[in-house]
Amino acid sequence: MKKTVLMAIALLSQLYAQASYKDVQTIDAVVLHPKGNVHFFVDSYFYEYNVKSNKTDNRGKLGRNGWHGLRGDIDAAITHPKNKLGYLFVGNVYYRYDFNKQRVIGGKRIIGVDGWKGLDGPIDAAIVNPKNGSAYFFKGNKYVVFDFNKDKVVKTATIGVNGWKGLPSNLDGAVVHPNGKGYFFKGDHYYRWVFGKGVDKKGIIGRNGWKGLFNQLDATLIDSDEIQYMNRGEVKPIKIGLIDTFEIPIGLFDAQLNIPFPTLRKSLPGPAYKIGYSKYVGAPPRPDAALYFPKNRKYYFFKGSKYYRYDARARKIDKTGRIGSDGWRGVPANIDAAAANKDRVIFFKGSQYYEFTVKENKVVKMGNIANRFKGLPNFIDAAHFHQKYPTSKIVAYKKDIVYTYSPFNSNIDFRKRVSKAIFSE
């Protein structure tokens, strides 16, 4: 059995190397549960988000740990305002979910045939407008209005032209928050909608809204023979030789090989340290990025528009300055991640990268991540150069997925899921 699993892992790794990747944890659909938590559907998993504590209370496999009768790839979801059932749309079919019985009832039905007259699948997102009680279904750059009293679609229109100005096309999901506002999701962004007015805020999921939905690192850096993971004010060092016990290839494993998350190592071999206090005294507890710079053997922490230089021998911050003007010429403020080796530092921000070289002492090249690092997602949380290939391969983290980029094949070598043990609660 063990040999079969290892062979399968090798085969899947080869398949991944031939593919072009994007963020593999993109939101598929969202619905407000009657108990008050917002449920996000991501691939074949659900995330139960507590809007009061602003964190995910529970994550599980669809059909196994919750939402029985569903498997995955949900396109859109709403709660029917009359019968109070959940309606989950997948392709050209839909499922009815009984929240009390906690399972799908009646099997799958065809959209437009067995219900939802005038509606066609697949659907990008759906929401019930609390002002008029109608359901709005979004697909591409169009939306349709479903009148529950007439039990049919009564209008088809264009997003941003006939209504819903400020929202993008090709939405991922939508939900009415307990605060009465609508939230629309696309990629890394969310759009907050005030009914009767319009969009009043656009933000980045996990950064200035919906914090705690996904596991996210603040920064990483390589120090001698260990990788240091920084998250929620703590740094967790792990010996490089133990890294593989905290990561496992993902994708077809969960569904077909049925390898559950508990196979990942659950505990750390050593303690966690408080950043700024018991470790890196004076550094910001939650940096945007961090790195060890071989040129002067010092550590750098970036936060907002400032950087902090830490001297390990003196055990203190020996310099602070403004990014771009007091050092690190050409690097923008509020960066997402940074990876350093003895010759260069690659900074990431949004969809852009900035290459800083030691020789020029400034940014010498910048551009789109997708063009230079094919397969890496935008809005990376943390990064470092590969522990075994420090002059070439880059390891990038987004949510709880780690991507390894290789310049030799100009694509991702493989991707893995990071153990929950890495993240602070």
NUKOL-195753 format. One line per 3 residues: number of its first residue (from 1); their letters; for each residue x negated, y, z of N, C-alpha, C. Coordinates in steps of 0.05 Angstrom, whole numbers, plus 5000, padded with zeros to 4 digits. Atoms other than C-alpha are relative to their C-alpha. Layout:
NUM = a = X/Y/Z/X/Y/Z/X/Y/Z; ...
# end
This chain:
1 = mkk = 4983/4976/5000/5000/5000/5000/4983/5025/5000; 5018/4976/4999/4944/5049/5019/4986/5005/4974; 5013/4997/5025/4908/5035/4954/5019/5011/4979
4 = tvl = 4980/4990/5020/4972/5048/4914/5004/5030/5004; 4996/4971/4994/4982/5115/4949/4977/5017/4991; 5024/4985/5009/4910/5137/4936/4999/5002/4970
7 = mai = 5000/4999/5029/4917/5118/4863/5021/5020/4990; 4979/4981/5007/4981/5158/4859/4991/5029/5004; 5011/4974/4994/4947/5218/4892/4981/5009/4978
10 = all = 5019/4993/5021/4891/5216/4840/5014/5006/4974; 4986/4996/5025/4940/5211/4783/5015/5027/5000; 4985/4974/4998/4982/5270/4808/4981/5023/4999
13 = sql = 5020/4979/5001/4919/5312/4818/4992/5006/4971; 5006/4996/5028/4902/5301/4745/5022/5014/4985; 4977/4987/5013/4971/5321/4723/5001/5029/5008
16 = yaq = 5000/4973/4992/4967/5384/4765/4979/5017/4986; 5022/4985/5012/4901/5404/4734/5007/5008/4971; 4992/4993/5028/4934/5405/4665/5022/5020/4999
19 = asy = 4977/4983/5000/4991/5449/4687/4993/5029/5006; 5002/4972/4993/5000/5524/4694/5020/5005/5022; 4983/4998/4977/5028/5542/4762/5009/5029/5005
22 = kdv = 4991/4975/4989/5068/5597/4793/5006/4994/5030; 4993/5005/4972/5093/5605/4864/5020/4976/5001; 4984/5024/4999/5121/5536/4880/5021/5001/5022
25 = qti = 4980/4997/4979/5163/5562/4937/5018/5024/4995; 4982/4979/5008/5209/5609/4900/5028/4993/5009; 4973/5004/4991/5279/5618/4928/5018/4992/4976
28 = dav = 4981/5009/5020/5332/5580/4888/5028/5010/5005; 4973/4991/4993/5395/5600/4925/5001/5007/5030; 4997/4992/4972/5420/5630/4990/5029/5000/5008
31 = vlh = 4972/4999/4991/5483/5624/5032/5000/5006/5030; 4996/4994/4972/5507/5651/5099/5016/4977/5013; 4986/5022/4986/5525/5593/5146/5020/5012/5019
34 = pkg = 4980/4989/4981/5588/5603/5188/4989/5005/5028; 5011/4997/4973/5545/5597/5251/4982/5025/5001; 5014/4975/5000/5509/5661/5230/4972/5000/4989
37 = nvh = 5027/5001/5012/5442/5637/5203/5002/5000/4970; 5001/5000/5029/5422/5648/5131/4984/4976/4990; 5014/5024/5010/5403/5584/5093/4989/5006/4972
40 = ffv = 5013/4997/5025/5353/5589/5037/4995/4972/4988; 5005/5025/5013/5347/5533/4986/4975/5003/4982; 5025/4998/5015/5277/5522/4958/4992/4972/4991
43 = dsy = 5005/5027/5011/5266/5463/4912/5019/4980/5013; 4983/5020/4987/5291/5403/4952/5001/5004/5030; 5000/4994/4971/5286/5437/5020/5019/5023/5006
46 = fye = 4985/4978/4990/5328/5484/5061/4985/5013/5023; 5013/4984/4979/5303/5539/5108/5023/5014/5015; 4979/4987/4984/5350/5560/5164/4988/5024/5015
49 = ynv = 5013/4975/4990/5333/5633/5179/5018/5013/5021; 4986/4987/4978/5354/5665/5245/4997/5030/4996; 5001/4972/5006/5372/5737/5229/4996/5017/5026
52 = ksn = 5004/4986/4975/5367/5756/5303/4970/5000/5009; 5028/5003/4993/5297/5729/5317/4981/5005/4977; 5016/4996/5024/5273/5741/5245/4979/4978/4996
55 = ktd = 5018/5022/5006/5243/5672/5236/5016/4976/4992; 4986/5025/5008/5260/5604/5208/5002/4981/5024; 4995/5018/4977/5291/5561/5262/4995/4971/4992
58 = nrg = 5001/5028/5008/5291/5497/5221/4995/4999/4970; 5004/5005/5028/5266/5471/5155/5002/4969/4996; 4996/5028/5004/5285/5404/5126/5005/4992/4971
61 = klg = 4995/5011/5027/5297/5360/5066/5030/4999/4996; 4972/5001/5007/5364/5368/5032/5009/4972/4998; 4989/5027/5001/5407/5307/5042/4989/4982/5021
64 = rng = 5013/5017/4980/5361/5279/5096/5002/5013/5027; 5001/4986/4975/5354/5332/5150/5024/5019/5003; 4977/4982/5000/5416/5372/5132/5012/5002/4972
67 = whg = 4987/4997/5026/5464/5390/5076/5003/4973/4986; 4996/5028/5010/5482/5317/5066/5017/4999/4975; 4986/5002/5026/5504/5300/4996/4987/5017/4978
70 = lrg = 5015/4984/5019/5456/5349/4963/4971/4990/4998; 5027/5009/5004/5388/5335/4933/4980/5023/4996; 5019/4978/5006/5357/5399/4908/5006/5015/4975
73 = did = 4997/4984/5024/5349/5450/4853/5027/5014/4999; 4975/4985/4999/5409/5490/4876/4997/5026/4985; 5002/4975/5016/5422/5548/4828/5012/5024/5015
76 = aai = 4986/4978/4986/5471/5589/4870/5019/4988/5021; 4982/5010/4978/5515/5584/4932/5016/5023/5011; 4983/4981/4986/5573/5620/4964/5018/4985/5020
79 = thp = 4980/5011/4983/5624/5608/5019/5027/5011/4989; 4973/4992/5011/5696/5609/4992/5015/5016/5022; 4986/4983/4980/5734/5666/5027/5027/4989/5010
82 = knk = 4973/5010/4992/5799/5626/5030/4998/4973/5014; 5001/5026/4988/5784/5553/5044/4975/4995/5018; 5024/5000/4982/5717/5568/5080/4981/4978/4994
85 = lgy = 5019/5020/5008/5681/5513/5043/4976/5013/4986; 5023/4991/5015/5611/5522/5016/5001/4989/4972; 5001/5009/5027/5604/5518/4941/4972/5003/4989
88 = lfv = 5027/5001/5009/5537/5498/4913/5000/4993/4970; 5000/5003/5029/5524/5505/4838/4973/4990/4990; 5024/5013/5011/5474/5460/4801/5005/4995/4971
91 = gnv = 4995/5004/5029/5470/5466/4726/5029/5006/4993; 4972/4995/5008/5540/5458/4698/5020/4986/5019; 4982/5013/4980/5568/5423/4761/4998/5016/5026
94 = yyr = 5000/4988/4973/5586/5445/4831/5009/4980/5021; 4994/5017/4978/5593/5413/4899/5014/5016/5021; 4986/4987/4978/5640/5430/4956/4988/4988/5027
97 = ydf = 5013/5009/4975/5608/5428/5025/5018/5008/5024; 4984/4996/4976/5648/5421/5090/4981/5006/5023; 5018/4992/4979/5611/5459/5144/5005/4985/5026
100 = nkq = 4993/5014/4975/5649/5423/5200/4990/4970/4998; 5008/5028/5003/5635/5353/5172/4970/4998/4993; 5029/4998/5007/5565/5375/5151/4993/4981/4977
103 = rvi = 5006/5016/5023/5568/5340/5084/5017/5009/4976; 4985/4994/5025/5591/5346/5012/5025/4983/5000; 4975/5015/5002/5663/5325/5001/5010/5000/4971
106 = ggk = 4988/5002/5027/5695/5300/4936/4981/4996/4977; 5018/5005/5022/5632/5289/4896/4996/5025/4983; 5006/4977/5018/5607/5334/4839/5023/5005/4981
109 = rii = 4979/4992/5018/5654/5372/4794/4988/5018/4978; 5010/4985/5023/5646/5407/4727/5010/5029/5002; 4993/4972/5000/5644/5483/4727/5018/5007/4976
112 = gvd = 4982/4992/5022/5701/5512/4686/5020/4980/4992; 4981/5022/5007/5737/5445/4680/5016/4992/5025; 4987/5009/4975/5751/5422/4751/5004/5023/5020
115 = gwk = 4998/4977/4983/5751/5492/4779/4983/5023/4989; 5015/4977/5008/5723/5562/4770/5004/5006/4970; 4991/4996/5028/5761/5575/4705/4986/5025/4988
118 = gld = 5014/4978/5014/5722/5618/4656/4971/5003/5006; 5028/4998/4992/5655/5607/4689/4984/4978/4986; 5019/5018/5013/5596/5574/4654/4975/4997/5016
121 = gpi = 5026/5004/4987/5534/5543/4685/4978/4998/4979; 5010/4996/4972/5477/5546/4699/5003/5029/5008; 4997/4974/4988/5482/5606/4745/4974/5008/5015
124 = daa = 5024/4991/4986/5425/5649/4773/5005/5005/5029; 4994/4992/4973/5458/5676/4835/5030/5006/5002; 4972/4994/4996/5526/5688/4866/5004/5014/5027
127 = ivn = 4995/4986/4976/5556/5733/4920/5030/5007/5001; 4973/4992/4997/5625/5749/4948/5000/5029/5010; 4999/4972/4992/5638/5824/4951/5020/5004/5022
130 = pkn = 4981/4997/4977/5667/5839/5020/5019/5023/4997; 4982/4977/5004/5699/5903/4993/5026/4992/4985; 4976/5008/5016/5746/5870/4942/5006/4971/5001
133 = gsa = 4994/5029/4997/5741/5796/4959/4994/4983/4976; 5006/5015/5025/5719/5776/4889/4972/4988/5001; 5026/5012/5002/5660/5731/4873/4986/5011/4975
136 = yff = 5015/4991/5023/5605/5757/4827/4978/4980/4994; 5019/5020/5008/5563/5708/4788/4981/5013/4980; 5021/4987/5016/5497/5730/4756/4986/4979/4983
139 = kgn = 5014/5017/5018/5464/5699/4696/4985/5017/4979; 5015/4983/5018/5407/5731/4657/5005/5029/5006; 4994/4972/4995/5426/5804/4648/5030/5005/5001
142 = kyv = 4971/4998/4998/5501/5790/4654/5010/4993/5027; 4986/5010/4976/5550/5782/4711/5029/4997/4993; 4971/5003/5004/5621/5758/4714/5014/5003/5027
145 = vfd = 4984/4996/4976/5676/5773/4764/5021/4979/5002; 4980/5021/4997/5718/5716/4791/5020/5010/5021; 4979/4991/4982/5785/5736/4822/5013/4976/5013
148 = fnk = 4990/5023/4986/5806/5686/4875/5031/4999/4999; 4971/5000/5001/5879/5708/4872/5010/4990/4973; 4992/5009/5027/5883/5696/4797/4986/4973/4993
151 = dkv = 5015/5025/5004/5835/5636/4803/4987/4998/4973; 5014/5001/5026/5796/5655/4741/4981/5024/4998; 5018/4978/5006/5741/5700/4713/5017/5022/4987
154 = vkt = 4985/4978/5010/5770/5769/4699/4983/5021/4986; 5018/4980/5012/5709/5807/4675/4973/4989/4994; 5028/5006/5007/5642/5798/4640/4987/5026/4994
157 = ati = 5014/4975/5004/5592/5855/4641/4970/4997/5002; 5029/5000/5000/5519/5875/4639/4989/5013/5026; 5012/4990/4976/5477/5884/4702/4986/5027/4994
160 = gvn = 5013/4974/5003/5456/5957/4710/5013/5019/4981; 4986/4983/5019/5502/5982/4656/5029/5004/5009; 4972/4998/4991/5573/5966/4679/5003/4997/5030
163 = gwk = 4999/5003/4971/5555/5955/4751/4974/4988/5010; 5024/5011/4987/5501/5932/4801/4975/5014/4990; 5024/4985/5009/5453/5988/4779/4978/4998/5021
166 = glp = 5023/5002/4982/5384/5979/4808/4992/4971/5004; 5008/5028/4997/5385/5903/4807/4987/4990/4974; 5013/5010/5024/5340/5864/4759/5016/4977/4988
169 = snl = 4988/5024/5013/5361/5809/4711/4987/4975/5011; 5011/5026/4993/5348/5735/4723/4994/4998/5030; 5002/5002/4971/5360/5737/4798/4995/4971/5009
172 = dga = 5004/5026/4988/5340/5679/4843/5022/4992/5019; 4980/5006/4980/5392/5685/4897/5012/5026/5011; 4987/4977/4988/5440/5731/4934/5016/4991/5025
175 = vvh = 4985/5006/4976/5475/5733/5002/5010/5025/5013; 4991/4978/4983/5516/5779/5046/4990/4995/5028; 5012/5001/4973/5478/5790/5111/5021/5005/5021
178 = png = 4981/4993/4979/5515/5791/5177/5002/5030/5006; 4999/4971/4997/5499/5866/5177/5018/5013/4980; 4981/4990/5020/5548/5873/5119/4987/5008/4974
181 = kgy = 5014/4992/5025/5495/5889/5066/4994/4975/4983; 5007/5021/5018/5480/5847/5005/4970/4999/4996; 5029/5002/5005/5410/5820/4994/4997/4982/4975
184 = ffk = 5005/5014/5025/5387/5799/4925/4970/4994/4998; 5028/5009/5001/5323/5760/4913/4991/4993/4972; 5013/5007/5025/5277/5755/4854/4970/4999/5004
187 = gdh = 5028/5003/4997/5207/5727/4857/4991/5007/5029; 5009/4993/4974/5170/5760/4915/5016/5023/5012; 4986/4976/4991/5220/5817/4922/5028/4994/5009
190 = yyr = 4971/4999/4993/5287/5830/4954/5010/5028/4995; 4986/4975/5005/5337/5885/4939/5023/5001/5020; 4978/4998/4981/5383/5909/4994/5021/5018/4988
193 = wvf = 4978/4987/5013/5451/5930/4970/5021/5009/5020; 4979/4990/4983/5500/5975/5006/5025/5001/4983; 4976/5002/5016/5569/5958/4980/5015/5028/4999
196 = gkg = 4988/4974/5003/5603/6020/4952/4980/5022/4993; 5021/4980/5006/5536/6055/4942/4979/4989/4980; 5021/5011/5018/5480/6013/4912/4975/4991/5015
199 = vdk = 5025/5009/4988/5408/5991/4925/4989/5023/5017; 5012/4980/4982/5379/6028/4985/4972/4992/5008; 5027/5008/4993/5315/5988/4992/4991/4977/4983
202 = kgi = 5013/5022/5014/5267/5944/4953/4976/4992/5016; 5022/5008/4984/5218/5903/4992/4987/4974/4992; 5014/5025/5006/5170/5844/4992/5007/4980/5022
205 = igr = 4991/5021/4982/5196/5780/5023/4977/4992/5019; 5021/5009/4981/5157/5764/5087/4982/5022/5009; 5018/4978/4992/5122/5831/5092/5015/5024/5012
208 = ngw = 4984/4979/4988/5172/5887/5101/5029/4993/4999; 4972/5010/4998/5234/5845/5106/4999/4969/4998; 4999/5029/4999/5253/5772/5119/4974/4988/5009
211 = kgl = 5025/5010/4988/5190/5763/5160/5005/4973/5014; 4997/5025/4987/5180/5693/5185/5016/4979/4985; 4985/5019/5017/5220/5660/5129/4982/4977/4993
214 = fnq = 5019/5020/5008/5159/5623/5104/4975/5002/5019; 5026/4998/4987/5094/5605/5139/4981/5016/4983; 5018/4984/5015/5043/5656/5119/4975/5007/5016
217 = lda = 5025/4992/4987/4970/5668/5136/4995/5030/4996; 5008/4973/5003/4942/5737/5148/4974/5003/4985; 5026/4999/5014/4872/5722/5125/4985/4974/5006
220 = tli = 5019/5022/4995/4817/5669/5120/4972/5010/4994; 5028/4995/5007/4742/5670/5118/4983/4976/5006; 5018/5022/4995/4685/5621/5114/4977/5010/5017
223 = dsd = 5021/4993/4982/4635/5625/5171/4983/4976/5005; 5018/5022/4996/4576/5577/5168/5013/4974/4991; 4990/5026/5007/4606/5507/5171/5030/4997/5006
226 = eiq = 4972/5002/4994/4678/5525/5185/5016/5021/4985; 4981/4981/5011/4739/5559/5155/5017/5011/5022; 4984/4988/4979/4775/5608/5199/5026/5010/4989
229 = ymn = 4973/4993/5009/4850/5615/5191/5012/5020/5020; 4990/4979/4983/4881/5679/5217/5030/5004/4995; 4971/4999/5002/4955/5683/5232/5012/5009/5027
232 = rge = 4985/4989/4977/4998/5724/5280/4982/5006/5024; 5018/4991/4979/4940/5752/5319/4981/4979/5011; 5018/5021/4991/4902/5686/5327/4983/4991/4977
235 = vkp = 5018/5012/5020/4843/5656/5291/4995/4971/5008; 5003/5029/4995/4838/5580/5285/4977/4990/4983; 5023/5010/5015/4769/5554/5264/5002/4969/4996
238 = iki = 5000/5029/5005/4765/5485/5231/4975/4993/4985; 5024/5009/5013/4702/5449/5211/5007/4992/4971; 4995/5005/5029/4696/5443/5135/5005/4970/4995
241 = gli = 4997/5029/5004/4690/5368/5141/5027/4989/5008; 4974/5009/4991/4759/5364/5173/5023/5012/4984; 4980/4985/5015/4796/5408/5123/5020/4981/4987
244 = dtf = 4982/5018/5014/4825/5349/5084/5020/4987/5018; 4980/5012/4982/4860/5324/5147/5023/5020/5006; 4979/4981/4996/4901/5388/5147/5014/5008/4974
247 = eip = 4988/4994/5026/4920/5388/5073/5007/4974/4986; 4992/5023/5015/4956/5340/5027/5011/5009/4973; 4988/4992/5026/4973/5344/4952/5031/4999/5002
250 = igl = 4971/4999/4999/5046/5363/4941/5012/4995/4973; 4986/5002/5025/5098/5360/4887/5017/4975/4999; 4984/5025/5002/5122/5290/4869/4998/4983/5025
253 = fda = 5004/5017/4976/5098/5262/4936/5025/4999/5017; 4978/5000/4981/5156/5284/4979/5024/4984/4989; 4976/5013/5011/5210/5258/4932/4995/4971/4992
256 = qln = 5003/5026/5012/5179/5197/4899/4983/4981/5017; 5016/5017/4983/5125/5171/4946/5010/5000/5029; 4988/4999/4974/5165/5192/5007/4979/5002/5022
259 = ipf = 5020/4995/4980/5104/5216/5045/5010/5024/5016; 4989/4978/4985/5133/5259/5101/4979/5019/5011; 5018/4980/4988/5103/5322/5132/4984/4990/5024
262 = ptl = 5015/5009/4977/5083/5285/5196/4974/4986/4994; 5026/5013/5007/5027/5250/5158/4977/5021/5001; 5020/4979/4996/4991/5317/5162/4992/5001/5029
265 = rks = 5009/4998/4972/4949/5328/5223/5015/5022/5015; 4983/4981/4986/4991/5363/5276/4985/5017/5020; 5014/4984/4979/4939/5388/5325/4972/5008/4991
268 = lpg = 5027/4990/5007/4874/5427/5321/4979/4987/5017; 5022/5012/4984/4807/5398/5343/4988/5019/5020; 5011/4980/4981/4790/5463/5379/5021/5021/5006
271 = pay = 4981/4980/4992/4823/5523/5411/5005/5022/4980; 4995/4976/5016/4854/5585/5378/4991/5024/5017; 5010/4976/4986/4826/5654/5396/5016/5024/4992
274 = kig = 4986/4975/5005/4859/5722/5401/4982/5019/4985; 5016/4982/5016/4833/5767/5346/5001/5028/5013; 5002/4973/4988/4808/5833/5374/4994/4999/5029
277 = ysk = 5004/5003/4971/4801/5805/5444/4978/4978/5006; 5019/5021/4994/4768/5737/5455/4983/4993/4975; 5015/5004/5025/4744/5736/5382/5001/5026/4984
280 = yvg = 5002/4975/5016/4720/5794/5339/5011/5024/5015; 4990/4978/4982/4729/5845/5395/5001/5026/4985; 4996/4974/5012/4758/5909/5369/5012/4999/4972
283 = app = 4989/5003/5027/4782/5881/5302/5031/5001/5002; 4971/5000/4999/4856/5890/5283/5011/4972/5003; 4990/5028/4996/4895/5829/5308/5013/4987/4976
286 = rpd = 4987/5012/5024/4933/5820/5243/4989/5014/4975; 5012/4986/5023/4886/5841/5186/5014/4992/4974; 4990/5006/5027/4908/5845/5113/4982/4980/4987
289 = aal = 5020/5018/5011/4844/5809/5094/4975/5001/5017; 5025/5001/4985/4777/5788/5124/4980/4985/4984; 5021/5014/5014/4710/5765/5098/4974/5002/5015
292 = yfp = 5027/4999/4990/4639/5749/5117/4983/5008/4976; 5016/4989/5022/4589/5789/5075/4971/4991/5003; 5028/5011/4997/4523/5751/5065/4979/5021/4997
295 = knr = 5021/4980/5005/4486/5814/5043/4990/5011/5026; 5009/4988/4974/4484/5844/5113/5008/4982/5024; 4993/5019/4979/4510/5783/5152/5020/5012/5020
298 = kyy = 4980/4988/4982/4569/5822/5179/5028/4993/4989; 4972/5007/5006/4644/5811/5180/5016/5026/4995; 4983/4977/5006/4695/5858/5150/5029/4993/5002
301 = ffk = 4971/5003/4997/4768/5866/5168/5014/5024/4987; 4986/4979/5014/4816/5906/5125/5029/5002/5010; 4973/4996/4990/4880/5936/5151/5010/5028/4990
304 = gsk = 4990/4975/5011/4921/5988/5113/4979/5014/4984; 5020/4985/5015/4874/6042/5089/4972/4999/5013; 5025/5001/4985/4818/6025/5138/4986/4973/4999
307 = yyr = 5015/5025/4996/4762/5974/5144/4984/5001/5025; 5015/5002/4975/4726/5950/5206/4977/4981/4995; 5023/5017/5003/4655/5922/5205/4992/4989/5028
310 = yda = 5006/5013/4975/4638/5872/5259/4972/4988/5000; 5027/5010/4997/4568/5856/5283/5001/4977/5019; 4998/5023/4983/4565/5785/5310/4979/4999/5021
313 = rar = 5021/5001/4980/4499/5794/5345/5006/5019/5023; 4993/4980/4980/4523/5857/5382/5028/4994/5012; 4973/5008/4992/4593/5826/5388/5018/5025/5003
316 = kid = 4983/4977/4999/4628/5891/5371/5004/5011/4972; 4996/4985/5025/4656/5934/5315/4979/5022/4999; 5021/4980/5001/4597/5977/5293/5005/5022/4980
319 = ktg = 4993/4979/5019/4631/6017/5238/5029/4997/4991; 4973/4999/5012/4700/6037/5214/5000/5021/4978; 4999/4980/5021/4719/6076/5152/5025/4996/4983
322 = rig = 4977/5001/5019/4770/6089/5098/4992/4985/4975; 5005/5016/5024/4773/6039/5042/4999/5017/4976; 5003/4985/5025/4748/6069/4977/4984/5025/5002
325 = sdg = 5015/4975/4997/4718/6133/5006/4976/4997/5018; 5023/5005/4981/4674/6110/5064/4986/4974/4994; 5011/5026/5008/4657/6045/5030/5020/4984/4983
328 = wrg = 4983/5017/5017/4684/5992/4983/5013/5017/4977; 4990/4983/5021/4690/6040/4924/5016/4985/4979; 4982/5012/5021/4747/6024/4877/5020/4981/5011
331 = vpa = 4981/5019/4988/4783/5978/4926/5024/5016/5010; 4976/4986/4991/4855/6000/4940/5006/4994/5030; 4990/5005/4972/4888/6005/5009/5021/4978/4999
334 = nid = 4979/5020/4997/4936/5953/5034/4996/4975/4982; 5005/5023/5016/4903/5894/5000/5013/4975/5012; 4987/5025/4991/4932/5824/5004/4979/4979/5010
337 = aaa = 5020/5021/4993/4869/5780/5007/4973/5008/4988; 5027/4996/5011/4794/5778/4994/4984/4975/5002; 5018/5023/5000/4744/5725/4975/4972/5010/4994
340 = ank = 5027/4989/5003/4669/5738/4983/4979/4978/4997; 5024/5016/4999/4603/5705/4965/4976/5020/4999; 5023/4982/4997/4532/5733/4962/4998/5021/4977
343 = drv = 5003/4982/5022/4542/5768/4895/5024/5018/4996; 4976/4984/5006/4614/5793/4893/5022/4994/5020; 4976/5003/4984/4680/5802/4928/5024/5004/4981
346 = iff = 4976/4997/5016/4747/5790/4894/5022/5008/5019; 4977/4991/4984/4804/5830/4924/5026/4995/4984; 4974/5004/5012/4877/5815/4910/5020/5018/5012
349 = kgs = 4978/4984/4991/4936/5861/4914/5024/4998/4980; 4977/5003/5018/5005/5846/4886/4993/4982/4977; 5007/5015/5024/4994/5823/4815/4973/5006/4989
352 = qyy = 5026/4991/5010/4925/5854/4809/4976/4988/5016; 5025/5007/4986/4853/5834/4825/4980/5022/4995; 5022/4980/5001/4792/5878/4837/4974/4986/5006
355 = eft = 5026/5014/4996/4721/5851/4828/4979/5021/5008; 5020/4983/4988/4670/5885/4872/4974/4985/5000; 5026/5014/5001/4597/5869/4859/4980/5013/5019
358 = vke = 5020/4991/4981/4539/5875/4908/4980/5019/4985; 5020/4985/5016/4492/5901/4853/5010/5029/4995; 4990/4974/5007/4537/5959/4832/5012/5015/5024
361 = nkv = 4988/4989/4975/4567/5969/4902/5026/5015/4994; 4974/4988/5007/4635/5984/4871/5016/4980/4984; 4983/5017/5017/4693/5953/4834/4992/5004/4971
364 = vkm = 5009/4998/5028/4669/5937/4764/5021/4989/4980; 4979/5011/5018/4730/5901/4737/5026/4996/5016; 4974/5005/4988/4804/5897/4751/5020/4992/4978
367 = gni = 4981/5008/5020/4865/5869/4718/5022/4982/5013; 4978/5017/4991/4924/5821/4723/4989/4973/5010; 5008/5026/4989/4915/5759/4766/5006/4978/4979
370 = anr = 4992/5021/5019/4952/5718/4713/4981/4998/4977; 5019/5001/5023/4902/5737/4659/4973/4990/5007; 5027/5008/4992/4838/5725/4699/5000/4973/5015
373 = fkg = 4999/5024/4984/4859/5670/4747/5026/4985/4994; 4976/5014/5009/4909/5629/4709/5010/4979/5020; 4989/5019/4981/4955/5591/4755/5003/5010/5028
376 = lpn = 4997/4989/4974/4945/5633/4817/5025/5017/5001; 4976/4983/4999/5010/5666/4841/4992/5029/5008; 5003/4973/4991/5018/5740/4855/5005/5002/5030
379 = fid = 4995/4996/4972/5021/5768/4926/4989/4978/5017; 5014/5021/4985/4970/5720/4954/4997/5009/5029; 5002/4994/4972/4967/5717/5030/4971/5001/5010
382 = aah = 5028/5002/4991/4894/5698/5040/4984/4985/4979; 5017/5013/5020/4834/5674/5000/4971/4998/5010; 5029/5002/4996/4761/5652/5003/4988/4984/4977
385 = fhq = 5013/5017/5020/4710/5621/4957/4999/4972/5011; 5000/5028/4992/4709/5545/4957/4975/4993/5017; 5022/5007/4982/4667/5515/5013/4977/4984/4986
388 = kyp = 5020/5016/5014/4631/5468/4964/4990/5013/4975; 5007/4986/5025/4629/5514/4903/5002/5030/5005; 4997/4972/4992/4617/5584/4934/4995/5021/4979
391 = tsk = 5005/4980/5021/4596/5617/4869/5021/5000/4978; 4982/5002/5022/4654/5596/4827/5030/4997/5008; 4972/5006/4995/4718/5565/4854/5012/5018/5022
394 = iva = 4986/4984/4980/4769/5607/4892/5023/4984/5012; 4978/5013/4986/4817/5580/4944/5019/5022/5009; 4980/4979/4993/4881/5621/4952/5024/4987/5014
397 = ykk = 4977/5010/4984/4938/5613/5001/5024/5018/4995; 4975/4986/5001/5010/5633/4991/5021/4983/5014; 4981/5015/4983/5062/5613/5043/4984/4976/5011
400 = div = 5016/5022/4989/5041/5543/5064/4989/4982/4977; 5012/5014/5022/5012/5524/4996/4972/5011/4995; 5027/4991/5006/4937/5527/4980/4994/4991/4971
403 = yty = 5007/5005/5029/4914/5533/4907/4970/5002/4997; 5028/4998/5006/4844/5519/4883/4996/5006/4970; 5004/4991/5028/4824/5557/4820/4971/4993/4991
406 = spf = 5026/5007/5011/4767/5531/4776/4995/5015/4974; 5006/4986/5025/4734/5575/4723/4991/4981/4978; 5009/5019/5020/4709/5512/4689/5022/4991/4981
409 = nsn = 4977/5007/5018/4778/5494/4662/5020/5023/4999; 4983/4976/5001/4807/5564/4672/5029/4994/5010; 4974/5007/4990/4864/5536/4713/4997/4989/5029
412 = idf = 4999/5011/4973/4884/5506/4780/4990/4971/4999; 5009/5028/4997/4845/5443/4799/5022/4983/5013; 4978/5013/4986/4899/5423/4848/5012/5019/5020
415 = rkr = 4988/4985/4979/4945/5450/4901/5008/4981/5022; 4994/5016/4977/4960/5425/4971/5019/5015/5018; 4984/4988/4979/5008/5437/5028/4983/5000/5025
418 = vsk = 5016/4996/4976/4976/5464/5091/5017/4991/5024; 4986/5009/4976/4994/5432/5158/5011/5023/5017; 4989/4980/4981/5038/5470/5207/4981/5007/5022
421 = aif = 5019/4996/4978/4981/5463/5257/4983/5025/4994; 5015/4976/5007/4946/5520/5219/5014/5025/5009; 4985/4976/4995/5001/5569/5234/5008/5003/5029
424 = se = 4992/4995/4972/5016/5602/5301/5030/5003/5001; 4971/4998/4996/5087/5598/5327/5007/5028/5010
# end
